[in-house]
Amino acid sequence: MDIAIMGAGLSGLACAITLERNGIIPTIYEKRSKVGDRFVNGEVLLSIFTRPVHDCIASLSDDYGIYLTPTSNISKMNIFSKNEKADIEGQLGFTNIRGRKHDSFESQLERQTKSTIHFNSKETYEQLLDNYSHVVLATGDGAYAKEIKNFREDLTVSIKGATIEGSFDKYTVMAWIDYDISPYGYCFLIPYSEKEASIAIAIPDLPENADVDICKLWDIFYPKVCSQLEQDLPVTDQFQITHYPIGICHSARIGNTFFVGNCFGSMMPFMGFGQYAAIVSGVFAAYDLCGLGKYEELMEPLRQSYEDSLVLRRAMEQLSNEGLDRIIDSLQGYWGEKLFHAKRNPLKVASFLLRPYIKLKNGVTS
Ligand SMILES: Cc1cc2nc3c(=O)[nH]c(=O)nc-3n(C[C@H](O)[C@H](O)[C@H](O)COP(=O)(O)OP(=O)(O)OC[C@H]3O[C@@H](n4cnc5c(N)ncnc54)[C@H](O)[C@@H]3O)c2cc1C
């Protein structure tokens, strides 16, 4: 059995590490000149999105043998709507770095991999299929899956982000769900040291947002962050992504091709989180290749999470700033405590309750 992994990101490298541990050495093809050779940004693993798993980092090492050191744990989250604020406290998850830094998650995974990585690869999926018995598609997008009619695209999002310098509490993440600055979307501030943080606006490309200029939104958001933190916060790096597709594969495996990470649909439509699912999908593909499970079956819970997340996204698109104010207000106190510290998956419950209503309104979701 010869295995090619296309893409040395989170899912591809997690797959390689798991194969190696089971005595199989794959060959990895990466289009960039080194692992993580892209913009640097802070990301989060929030336990509210990974229930029943409460501690993703512990689960990845104990359950899957994938060892990652986050930047920090998150002990506080400030969530702002237009007129309200909720401060959620407790062990809420972790922050981590992505991209070309030494401690980025992909760099950490690379150091756990022994397999050969061919950088600057121009190999196509078809060429890899010709030369290998099995191909793991881990390119971080659904393009190939779409080409072979195996991808249901549910939305695209546009994102504008920056690295800012200042003085940050690295245990606190901030989120804005205010449709004046990110219509039907959200904004984040994620510190990745005491001196650097990422800020970003993400908006879905809905017809209602057709005339929205994300740069104009930025001109509202960035000064708002500066004034809320009472700091100048100079920008040291910037990125912009337009029409980033979010969707899911009809089949996680077709023949001897495995779709992992975002190629499968690990990026959740509600808030765009996908790191944990991407890593786990890479591990599961390796399990199948090692005869330790069936990939399609192993991916069923992640598929269900995706569908639940899509219901929440569609629900979010029905809300106004007044509705968001009511939700954020109710998160301060009892309901926030219940939602963020529940043992069961609160988003699954919310999605179950919302599903008939969303189906009625949009005619979507399974
Ligand atoms: C701006 C932004 C912020 C995000 N924030 C969060 C967050 O806070 N929390 C969270 O959980 N998730 C977040 N996500 C989502 C998360 O980053 C992804 O779900 C996750 O990285 C997907 O992992 P992957 O393995 O599919 O892709 P990646 O980790 O992106 O890896 C894909 C790899 O494939 C390579 N590649 C691409 N094309 C080819 C090709 N043709 N040949 C060979 N190699 C190729 C790429 O260069 C890359 O190295 C965010 C995403 C974005 C865009």
The ligand as an SDF file (V2000), in Angstrom:
LIG
                    3D

 53 58  0  0  0  0  0  0  0  0999 V2000
   -8.7700   33.2760    8.9520 C   0  0  0  0  0  0  0  0  0  0  0  0
   -9.1860   31.9450    9.5570 C   0  0  0  0  0  0  0  0  0  0  0  0
   -9.3660   31.8550   10.9260 C   0  0  0  0  0  0  0  0  0  0  0  0
   -9.7310   30.6260   11.4960 C   0  0  0  0  0  0  0  0  0  0  0  0
   -9.9070   30.5690   12.8460 N   0  0  0  0  0  0  0  0  0  0  0  0
  -10.1850   29.3870   13.4330 C   0  0  0  0  0  0  0  0  0  0  0  0
  -10.2780   29.2800   14.8460 C   0  0  0  0  0  0  0  0  0  0  0  0
  -10.1050   30.2590   15.5800 O   0  0  0  0  0  0  0  0  0  0  0  0
  -10.5320   28.0500   15.3820 N   0  0  0  0  0  0  0  0  0  0  0  0
  -10.7060   26.9370   14.6080 C   0  0  0  0  0  0  0  0  0  0  0  0
  -10.9230   25.8400   15.1530 O   0  0  0  0  0  0  0  0  0  0  0  0
  -10.6370   27.0120   13.2520 N   0  0  0  0  0  0  0  0  0  0  0  0
  -10.3750   28.1990   12.6560 C   0  0  0  0  0  0  0  0  0  0  0  0
  -10.2630   28.2650   11.2930 N   0  0  0  0  0  0  0  0  0  0  0  0
  -10.4480   27.0400   10.5040 C   0  0  0  0  0  0  0  0  0  0  0  0
   -9.2120   26.1440   10.5700 C   0  0  0  0  0  0  0  0  0  0  0  0
   -8.0460   26.9080   10.3850 O   0  0  0  0  0  0  0  0  0  0  0  0
   -9.3120   25.0710    9.4750 C   0  0  0  0  0  0  0  0  0  0  0  0
  -10.5230   24.3820    9.6230 O   0  0  0  0  0  0  0  0  0  0  0  0
   -8.1620   24.0680    9.5170 C   0  0  0  0  0  0  0  0  0  0  0  0
   -6.9200   24.7060    9.3580 O   0  0  0  0  0  0  0  0  0  0  0  0
   -8.3280   23.0610    8.3870 C   0  0  0  0  0  0  0  0  0  0  0  0
   -7.2360   22.1790    8.3770 O   0  0  0  0  0  0  0  0  0  0  0  0
   -6.8370   21.4630    6.9960 P   0  0  0  0  0  0  0  0  0  0  0  0
   -5.8710   20.4110    7.3280 O   0  0  0  0  0  0  0  0  0  0  0  0
   -8.0660   21.0860    6.2460 O   0  0  0  0  0  0  0  0  0  0  0  0
   -6.1690   22.6250    6.1440 O   0  0  0  0  0  0  0  0  0  0  0  0
   -4.8220   23.4340    6.4020 P   0  0  0  0  0  0  0  0  0  0  0  0
   -4.3410   23.2900    7.7900 O   0  0  0  0  0  0  0  0  0  0  0  0
   -5.0980   24.8010    5.8690 O   0  0  0  0  0  0  0  0  0  0  0  0
   -3.7660   22.7080    5.4530 O   0  0  0  0  0  0  0  0  0  0  0  0
   -3.9020   22.6270    4.0710 C   0  0  0  0  0  0  0  0  0  0  0  0
   -2.5080   22.4410    3.4860 C   0  0  0  0  0  0  0  0  0  0  0  0
   -2.6290   22.0060    2.1380 O   0  0  0  0  0  0  0  0  0  0  0  0
   -1.7140   22.7410    1.3340 C   0  0  0  0  0  0  0  0  0  0  0  0
   -2.2060   22.7100   -0.0360 N   0  0  0  0  0  0  0  0  0  0  0  0
   -3.2250   23.4160   -0.5690 C   0  0  0  0  0  0  0  0  0  0  0  0
   -3.3860   23.0800   -1.8760 N   0  0  0  0  0  0  0  0  0  0  0  0
   -2.4480   22.1390   -2.1560 C   0  0  0  0  0  0  0  0  0  0  0  0
   -2.0900   21.4040   -3.3190 C   0  0  0  0  0  0  0  0  0  0  0  0
   -2.7450   21.5910   -4.4750 N   0  0  0  0  0  0  0  0  0  0  0  0
   -1.0670   20.5250   -3.2460 N   0  0  0  0  0  0  0  0  0  0  0  0
   -0.3910   20.3280   -2.0740 C   0  0  0  0  0  0  0  0  0  0  0  0
   -0.6770   21.0100   -0.9330 N   0  0  0  0  0  0  0  0  0  0  0  0
   -1.6880   21.8850   -0.9830 C   0  0  0  0  0  0  0  0  0  0  0  0
   -1.7040   24.1210    1.9800 C   0  0  0  0  0  0  0  0  0  0  0  0
   -0.5660   24.8520    1.5930 O   0  0  0  0  0  0  0  0  0  0  0  0
   -1.7190   23.7500    3.4570 C   0  0  0  0  0  0  0  0  0  0  0  0
   -0.4240   23.5340    3.9450 O   0  0  0  0  0  0  0  0  0  0  0  0
   -9.9390   29.4820   10.6810 C   0  0  0  0  0  0  0  0  0  0  0  0
   -9.7760   29.5860    9.3040 C   0  0  0  0  0  0  0  0  0  0  0  0
   -9.3970   30.7980    8.7370 C   0  0  0  0  0  0  0  0  0  0  0  0
   -9.2290   30.8890    7.2460 C   0  0  0  0  0  0  0  0  0  0  0  0
  1  2  1  0
  2  3  1  0
  2 52  2  0
  3  4  2  0
  4  5  1  0
  4 50  1  0
  5  6  2  0
  6  7  1  0
  6 13  1  0
  7  8  2  0
  7  9  1  0
  9 10  1  0
 10 11  2  0
 10 12  1  0
 12 13  2  0
 13 14  1  0
 14 15  1  0
 14 50  1  0
 15 16  1  0
 16 17  1  0
 16 18  1  0
 18 19  1  0
 18 20  1  0
 20 21  1  0
 20 22  1  0
 22 23  1  0
 23 24  1  0
 24 25  2  0
 24 26  1  0
 24 27  1  0
 27 28  1  0
 28 29  2  0
 28 30  1  0
 28 31  1  0
 31 32  1  0
 32 33  1  0
 33 34  1  0
 33 48  1  0
 34 35  1  0
 35 36  1  0
 35 46  1  0
 36 37  1  0
 36 45  1  0
 37 38  2  0
 38 39  1  0
 39 40  1  0
 39 45  2  0
 40 41  1  0
 40 42  2  0
 42 43  1  0
 43 44  2  0
 44 45  1  0
 46 47  1  0
 46 48  1  0
 48 49  1  0
 50 51  2  0
 51 52  1  0
 52 53  1  0
M  END
$$$$
